[in-house]
Amino acid sequence: MYSDRMSTSDRLIESTRELLWERGYGGTSPKAILEHAGAGQGSMYHHFRGKPGLALAAIRRTAEEMRATTEDVLGRPGSPYERVEAYLRRERDVLRGCPVGRLTMDADVIASDELRAPVDEFLTWLRGRLASIVEEGREQGQFAPGADAEEIASVIVATVQGGYVLARASGSPAAFDTAVRGLLTLLTPGDRQLPGGRR
């Protein structure tokens, strides 16, 4: 499953990331991690402070990867509205849910200040990054003049995370797409015609 050139610690981290996404912290046993990683007994304790230390490394890596992926979309050329739209419409494995967002529903992660910190830091960064783009767009007249950038950014994040929940509940990505289309309609001032004939 993993490259022979990948170190044991990297295999453990990647395996833990996958299992946390699929099963959550409580459902991810050290034995399952070792089997998934193809690692020998004791390797987890050789490289990490047991399961909690490995989970922290995995969550941090997931948050870092999500930040890089998101910035790749938000940092592209285009108007503020187009960049927000690109973020909302970017390709996602909707039915698996957000690898960071799902951690907020994991009681073990939320109960630990250490494990929760990278999740909170990512979501705080995301809201701030989106708020800066919304503010730029508001100044250019692409969003309603009275819009509060921080509030709109929170609504964008909430729509994405809520869209995952609706899609997983219905078993269809259509619910996510509907939420995104609705938000984009609300974000567009009624008197402004967008490129390509969209309103």
URJOQUI-V177287 format. One record per pair of residues at least 24 apart in sequence whose ideal C-beta (glycine too) atoms are under 10 Angstrom apart, sorted by the first residue. I is the first residue (numbers start at 1). J is the second residue. D is the distance in Angstrom with one decimal. If there is no record, write none. Layout:
BEGIN
i=I j=J d=D
i=I j=J d=D
END
This chain:
BEGIN
i=1 j=36 d=7.7
i=1 j=37 d=8.5
i=1 j=38 d=7.1
i=2 j=36 d=9.4
i=2 j=37 d=7.3
i=2 j=38 d=7.0
i=2 j=39 d=9.9
i=6 j=37 d=9.3
i=6 j=38 d=10.0
i=7 j=47 d=8.7
i=8 j=37 d=7.5
i=8 j=38 d=9.0
i=8 j=39 d=5.4
i=8 j=40 d=8.2
i=8 j=43 d=5.4
i=8 j=44 d=9.4
i=8 j=46 d=8.1
i=8 j=47 d=6.6
i=9 j=37 d=9.5
i=9 j=39 d=9.1
i=9 j=43 d=8.3
i=9 j=44 d=9.4
i=9 j=46 d=8.8
i=9 j=47 d=4.3
i=9 j=48 d=7.5
i=9 j=54 d=8.9
i=9 j=57 d=8.1
i=10 j=37 d=9.0
i=10 j=47 d=9.6
i=10 j=57 d=9.8
i=10 j=61 d=9.2
i=11 j=36 d=8.5
i=11 j=37 d=4.1
i=11 j=38 d=6.6
i=11 j=39 d=6.0
i=11 j=43 d=8.9
i=11 j=47 d=9.9
i=12 j=36 d=8.9
i=12 j=37 d=4.9
i=12 j=38 d=9.8
i=12 j=39 d=5.8
i=12 j=43 d=6.8
i=12 j=44 d=6.2
i=12 j=46 d=9.8
i=12 j=47 d=6.4
i=12 j=48 d=7.1
i=12 j=54 d=5.9
i=12 j=57 d=8.2
i=12 j=58 d=8.3
i=13 j=37 d=8.6
i=13 j=47 d=8.9
i=13 j=48 d=8.6
i=13 j=54 d=6.9
i=13 j=55 d=9.6
i=13 j=57 d=5.2
i=13 j=58 d=5.2
i=13 j=59 d=9.8
i=13 j=60 d=9.0
i=13 j=61 d=5.8
i=13 j=62 d=9.4
i=14 j=58 d=7.9
i=14 j=61 d=8.1
i=15 j=39 d=7.9
i=15 j=54 d=9.1
i=15 j=58 d=8.3
i=16 j=44 d=9.2
i=16 j=48 d=9.2
i=16 j=51 d=8.4
i=16 j=54 d=5.3
i=16 j=55 d=6.1
i=16 j=56 d=9.6
i=16 j=57 d=7.6
i=16 j=58 d=3.8
i=16 j=59 d=8.6
i=16 j=61 d=9.0
i=16 j=62 d=9.4
i=17 j=54 d=10.0
i=17 j=55 d=9.4
i=17 j=57 d=9.2
i=17 j=58 d=4.5
i=17 j=59 d=8.0
i=17 j=60 d=10.0
i=17 j=61 d=6.3
i=17 j=62 d=5.4
i=17 j=65 d=8.6
i=17 j=99 d=7.3
i=18 j=58 d=8.8
i=18 j=62 d=9.9
i=18 j=99 d=9.2
i=19 j=55 d=9.5
i=19 j=58 d=8.6
i=20 j=54 d=9.9
i=20 j=55 d=6.7
i=20 j=58 d=6.0
i=20 j=59 d=7.1
i=20 j=62 d=7.8
i=20 j=99 d=7.8
i=20 j=102 d=8.2
i=20 j=103 d=7.0
i=20 j=106 d=7.7
i=20 j=108 d=9.9
i=20 j=109 d=8.2
i=20 j=115 d=9.8
i=21 j=58 d=9.5
i=21 j=62 d=7.9
i=21 j=93 d=9.5
i=21 j=96 d=6.7
i=21 j=97 d=7.8
i=21 j=98 d=9.2
i=21 j=99 d=4.9
i=21 j=100 d=9.5
i=21 j=102 d=6.5
i=21 j=103 d=8.6
i=22 j=96 d=8.1
i=22 j=99 d=9.9
i=22 j=102 d=9.4
i=23 j=106 d=9.7
i=24 j=102 d=7.7
i=24 j=103 d=8.3
i=24 j=105 d=8.1
i=24 j=106 d=4.7
i=24 j=107 d=8.4
i=24 j=108 d=7.3
i=24 j=109 d=8.0
i=25 j=51 d=8.3
i=25 j=52 d=9.0
i=25 j=55 d=6.1
i=25 j=58 d=9.9
i=25 j=59 d=9.3
i=25 j=103 d=8.2
i=25 j=106 d=5.3
i=25 j=107 d=8.2
i=25 j=108 d=3.9
i=25 j=109 d=5.5
i=25 j=110 d=9.7
i=25 j=111 d=9.4
i=25 j=112 d=8.6
i=25 j=115 d=7.4
i=26 j=106 d=7.6
i=26 j=107 d=7.5
i=26 j=108 d=5.3
i=26 j=109 d=9.5
i=27 j=106 d=9.4
i=27 j=108 d=9.6
i=28 j=54 d=9.4
i=28 j=55 d=7.6
i=28 j=58 d=9.3
i=28 j=106 d=9.9
i=28 j=108 d=9.5
i=30 j=54 d=8.3
i=33 j=58 d=9.2
i=52 j=108 d=9.4
i=52 j=112 d=7.4
i=52 j=114 d=7.5
i=52 j=115 d=7.3
i=53 j=114 d=9.3
i=55 j=103 d=9.7
i=55 j=106 d=9.9
i=55 j=108 d=8.6
i=55 j=109 d=7.9
i=55 j=112 d=8.7
i=55 j=114 d=9.3
i=55 j=115 d=6.1
i=56 j=109 d=9.9
i=56 j=112 d=8.6
i=56 j=114 d=6.0
i=56 j=115 d=5.9
i=56 j=117 d=8.6
i=56 j=118 d=7.5
i=57 j=118 d=9.8
i=58 j=99 d=9.9
i=58 j=115 d=9.7
i=58 j=118 d=9.6
i=59 j=99 d=9.2
i=59 j=100 d=8.2
i=59 j=103 d=6.5
i=59 j=106 d=9.9
i=59 j=109 d=7.3
i=59 j=112 d=9.9
i=59 j=114 d=9.4
i=59 j=115 d=6.0
i=59 j=116 d=8.8
i=59 j=117 d=8.7
i=59 j=118 d=4.9
i=59 j=119 d=6.6
i=59 j=122 d=9.3
i=60 j=115 d=9.6
i=60 j=117 d=8.9
i=60 j=118 d=4.7
i=60 j=119 d=9.7
i=60 j=121 d=9.2
i=60 j=122 d=9.5
i=61 j=118 d=8.9
i=62 j=98 d=9.8
i=62 j=99 d=5.1
i=62 j=100 d=6.2
i=62 j=103 d=8.0
i=62 j=118 d=7.9
i=62 j=119 d=8.9
i=62 j=122 d=8.5
i=63 j=99 d=8.9
i=63 j=100 d=6.0
i=63 j=103 d=9.0
i=63 j=117 d=9.4
i=63 j=118 d=4.3
i=63 j=119 d=6.7
i=63 j=120 d=9.5
i=63 j=121 d=6.7
i=63 j=122 d=4.1
i=63 j=123 d=9.0
i=63 j=125 d=8.8
i=63 j=126 d=10.0
i=64 j=118 d=8.2
i=64 j=122 d=8.3
i=65 j=99 d=8.3
i=65 j=100 d=9.4
i=65 j=122 d=9.9
i=66 j=98 d=8.0
i=66 j=99 d=6.8
i=66 j=100 d=5.3
i=66 j=101 d=9.4
i=66 j=118 d=9.9
i=66 j=119 d=9.9
i=66 j=122 d=6.0
i=66 j=123 d=9.6
i=66 j=125 d=9.6
i=66 j=126 d=8.2
i=67 j=100 d=9.3
i=67 j=118 d=10.0
i=67 j=121 d=9.1
i=67 j=122 d=6.0
i=67 j=125 d=6.3
i=67 j=126 d=7.8
i=67 j=129 d=8.8
i=70 j=122 d=8.8
i=70 j=125 d=8.7
i=70 j=126 d=6.4
i=70 j=129 d=7.3
i=70 j=130 d=9.1
i=71 j=125 d=9.3
i=71 j=126 d=9.7
i=71 j=129 d=7.3
i=74 j=126 d=9.1
i=74 j=129 d=5.9
i=74 j=130 d=7.4
i=74 j=132 d=9.2
i=74 j=133 d=6.3
i=75 j=129 d=9.1
i=75 j=133 d=9.7
i=78 j=195 d=9.8
i=79 j=133 d=9.6
i=79 j=136 d=8.9
i=79 j=137 d=7.0
i=79 j=140 d=7.3
i=79 j=142 d=6.1
i=79 j=194 d=9.0
i=79 j=195 d=8.2
i=80 j=130 d=9.8
i=80 j=132 d=9.1
i=80 j=133 d=4.8
i=80 j=134 d=6.8
i=80 j=135 d=8.4
i=80 j=136 d=4.7
i=80 j=137 d=3.0
i=80 j=138 d=8.2
i=80 j=139 d=8.9
i=80 j=140 d=6.7
i=80 j=142 d=5.5
i=80 j=143 d=7.6
i=81 j=133 d=8.9
i=81 j=134 d=9.2
i=81 j=136 d=9.9
i=81 j=137 d=5.6
i=81 j=140 d=8.8
i=81 j=142 d=4.5
i=81 j=143 d=7.2
i=81 j=184 d=8.5
i=81 j=187 d=7.1
i=81 j=188 d=7.4
i=81 j=189 d=9.8
i=81 j=192 d=8.9
i=81 j=194 d=6.9
i=81 j=195 d=9.1
i=81 j=198 d=9.7
i=82 j=137 d=9.3
i=82 j=142 d=8.9
i=82 j=194 d=8.5
i=82 j=195 d=7.7
i=83 j=130 d=9.3
i=83 j=133 d=5.7
i=83 j=134 d=9.9
i=83 j=136 d=9.1
i=83 j=137 d=8.5
i=84 j=130 d=6.9
i=84 j=133 d=6.1
i=84 j=134 d=7.0
i=84 j=137 d=7.4
i=84 j=142 d=9.0
i=84 j=143 d=8.8
i=84 j=152 d=8.9
i=84 j=153 d=9.3
i=84 j=156 d=6.7
i=84 j=183 d=9.1
i=84 j=184 d=8.1
i=84 j=187 d=7.0
i=85 j=180 d=8.7
i=85 j=183 d=9.7
i=85 j=184 d=6.0
i=85 j=187 d=8.5
i=85 j=188 d=9.6
i=85 j=194 d=8.8
i=85 j=198 d=8.9
i=87 j=126 d=9.3
i=87 j=129 d=9.3
i=87 j=130 d=7.5
i=87 j=133 d=8.6
i=87 j=156 d=7.6
i=87 j=160 d=8.2
i=87 j=180 d=9.8
i=88 j=156 d=7.1
i=88 j=159 d=7.6
i=88 j=160 d=6.9
i=88 j=163 d=8.9
i=88 j=176 d=9.7
i=88 j=177 d=9.7
i=88 j=179 d=9.0
i=88 j=180 d=4.7
i=88 j=181 d=9.0
i=88 j=183 d=6.8
i=88 j=184 d=6.5
i=88 j=187 d=9.2
i=89 j=177 d=8.5
i=89 j=180 d=6.3
i=89 j=181 d=9.3
i=89 j=184 d=8.4
i=90 j=160 d=9.9
i=92 j=160 d=8.5
i=92 j=163 d=9.1
i=92 j=164 d=8.1
i=92 j=167 d=9.4
i=92 j=173 d=8.4
i=92 j=176 d=7.7
i=93 j=164 d=9.7
i=93 j=173 d=9.2
i=94 j=160 d=9.9
i=94 j=163 d=7.4
i=94 j=164 d=6.3
i=94 j=166 d=9.5
i=94 j=167 d=4.7
i=94 j=168 d=7.9
i=94 j=172 d=8.7
i=94 j=173 d=4.2
i=94 j=174 d=9.3
i=94 j=175 d=8.5
i=94 j=176 d=4.6
i=94 j=177 d=8.3
i=95 j=164 d=8.5
i=95 j=167 d=6.0
i=95 j=168 d=6.0
i=95 j=170 d=9.6
i=95 j=171 d=7.2
i=95 j=172 d=8.0
i=95 j=173 d=6.4
i=95 j=176 d=8.8
i=96 j=164 d=8.6
i=96 j=167 d=9.7
i=96 j=168 d=8.2
i=97 j=161 d=8.7
i=97 j=163 d=9.9
i=97 j=164 d=4.6
i=97 j=165 d=7.8
i=97 j=167 d=8.2
i=97 j=168 d=5.8
i=98 j=123 d=10.0
i=98 j=157 d=10.0
i=98 j=160 d=7.2
i=98 j=161 d=6.3
i=98 j=163 d=9.4
i=98 j=164 d=5.4
i=98 j=165 d=9.7
i=100 j=126 d=8.9
i=100 j=161 d=9.1
i=101 j=157 d=8.9
i=101 j=160 d=7.8
i=101 j=161 d=4.6
i=101 j=162 d=9.5
i=101 j=164 d=6.2
i=101 j=165 d=8.7
i=102 j=161 d=9.3
i=102 j=164 d=7.9
i=102 j=165 d=9.8
i=102 j=168 d=9.4
i=104 j=161 d=8.0
i=105 j=161 d=9.8
i=105 j=165 d=8.9
i=123 j=154 d=9.7
i=123 j=157 d=6.6
i=123 j=161 d=8.8
i=126 j=153 d=7.9
i=126 j=154 d=9.9
i=126 j=156 d=8.7
i=126 j=157 d=5.9
i=126 j=160 d=9.2
i=127 j=151 d=9.9
i=127 j=152 d=9.8
i=127 j=153 d=4.6
i=127 j=154 d=5.8
i=127 j=155 d=9.9
i=127 j=156 d=8.3
i=127 j=157 d=5.7
i=127 j=158 d=9.7
i=128 j=153 d=7.3
i=129 j=153 d=7.9
i=130 j=154 d=8.5
i=130 j=155 d=9.4
i=130 j=156 d=5.3
i=130 j=157 d=6.9
i=131 j=156 d=9.2
i=134 j=187 d=8.5
i=137 j=187 d=8.8
i=141 j=189 d=7.5
i=141 j=191 d=9.9
i=141 j=192 d=7.3
i=142 j=187 d=8.6
i=142 j=188 d=8.3
i=142 j=189 d=7.7
i=142 j=192 d=7.2
i=142 j=194 d=8.7
i=143 j=187 d=6.1
i=143 j=188 d=8.2
i=143 j=189 d=6.9
i=143 j=192 d=9.3
i=144 j=186 d=9.3
i=144 j=187 d=8.2
i=144 j=188 d=9.0
i=144 j=189 d=5.5
i=144 j=190 d=9.1
i=144 j=192 d=9.7
i=145 j=189 d=8.3
i=147 j=187 d=8.3
i=147 j=189 d=9.3
i=152 j=183 d=9.6
i=152 j=186 d=9.4
i=152 j=187 d=7.2
i=155 j=183 d=7.0
i=155 j=186 d=8.3
i=155 j=187 d=8.7
i=156 j=180 d=9.7
i=156 j=183 d=6.8
i=156 j=184 d=9.9
i=156 j=187 d=8.2
i=158 j=183 d=9.3
i=159 j=183 d=4.6
i=159 j=184 d=9.5
i=159 j=186 d=9.3
i=159 j=187 d=10.0
END
